[in-house]
Amino acid sequence: MSILATIKAASLQARKNKETKKAALLSTLISEASMVGKNNGNRESTDGEVIAIVKKMVANANEIIDTLNRMPHVESNVGDLLEEVAVLSAFLPKQLSTQELTNCITNLINCYNATSIKDMGKIMKKLKEDFEGHYDGTEASKIIKEKLSGN
């Protein structure tokens, strides 16, 4: 079952359970995620595209939480935002630990006999094919650069 189908099922269940905030959040997520595919060839959004939307929504909520926490004189309900982050995060795949990511990258470097930074594109492409949504791209890039530059 695709991630989008899982989210739709969760949305339906939230509506049945009369969880209005959760249902509204999931409806927004479904709309945002569906638009990506519709705008790109009138097709169903891929799991990778849906994961990107979920990550973006989680990042936005976390940014608002950080901002509100820095403004003690403003009365806010950070609890609702934390609840949103928890609901959204449930649809994200398990993230690779730094050690797991490093091991995957090391295996790919060995598999492709990569020896220089020029091979970085091949490694990143294969990493994305095999583990899309399961790692932080910035962290992966840093690890690959370290390994290929010999540091």
Secondary structure, 3 states (H helix, E strand, C coil): CCHHHHHHHHHHHHHHCCCHHHHHHHHHHHHHHHHHHHHCCCCCCCHHHHHHHHHHHHHHHHHHHHHHHCCCCCCCCHHHHHHHHHHHHCCCCCCCCHHHHHHHHHHHHHHCCCCCHHHHHHHHHHHHHHHCCCCCHHHHHHHHHHHHHCC
